[in-house]
Amino acid sequence: MDLADRIREIDKALSQNYSTTLSTNQVCEVLGTHPKTVQSYVRDRRIKASRIGKNYRYLREEVAKFMAYSEND
């Protein structure tokens, strides 16, 4: 299975429980990490996020990409 197929597979699985955008807490839940860890991923540009006021929002597809790339490391 190539990377693009894996990203689609992860995104489809996430779509069963999450909308198109996720909050930081939802990303933490999916990745099993602490919010500070997710913030460091954003700072390091490992996950793309949009800041809305004081909060960050993450596209479900970007989280799926991060997960797929992390599996390959």
C-alpha positions in Angstrom: 0.0 0.0 0.0 1.5 3.4 -1.0 1.4 6.4 1.2 -1.5 8.1 -0.5 -3.7 5.1 0.0 -2.7 4.9 3.7 -3.6 8.6 4.1 -7.0 8.0 2.6 -7.5 5.0 4.8 -6.7 6.9 8.0 -8.8 9.9 6.9 -11.8 7.6 6.3 -11.4 6.0 9.7 -11.2 9.4 11.4 -14.2 10.7 9.5 -16.4 8.2 11.4 -15.8 10.0 14.7 -14.7 13.5 13.7 -15.8 16.4 11.5 -13.6 18.0 8.9 -11.8 20.1 11.4 -10.4 19.0 14.8 -9.6 20.9 18.0 -6.3 20.5 19.8 -7.9 18.2 22.3 -9.3 16.0 19.6 -5.9 15.7 17.9 -4.5 14.8 21.3 -7.1 12.1 21.6 -6.4 10.7 18.2 -2.6 10.8 18.6 -2.5 9.8 22.3 -0.3 12.8 23.1 -0.3 15.9 25.4 -1.5 19.3 24.1 2.1 20.6 24.4 3.3 17.9 22.2 0.7 18.8 19.5 1.8 22.5 19.9 5.4 21.5 19.3 4.4 19.6 16.1 2.7 22.8 14.9 5.7 24.9 15.8 8.0 22.4 14.0 5.6 22.4 11.0 5.0 18.7 11.3 1.2 19.3 11.4 -0.5 22.2 9.7 -3.0 24.2 11.7 -5.0 27.4 11.5 -5.2 29.7 14.4 -8.7 31.1 15.1 -8.5 33.6 18.0 -6.6 31.7 20.8 -7.5 28.3 19.5 -6.0 26.1 16.8 -8.0 24.0 14.3 -6.6 21.1 12.3 -7.9 19.6 9.1 -8.6 16.0 9.5 -6.7 15.2 6.4 -3.6 16.9 7.8 -3.8 14.8 10.9 -4.1 11.7 8.7 -1.0 12.8 6.7 0.9 13.2 10.0 -0.1 9.8 11.1 0.8 8.1 7.9 4.2 9.8 7.7 4.9 8.9 11.3 4.2 5.2 10.5 6.9 5.3 7.8 9.6 6.7 10.1 
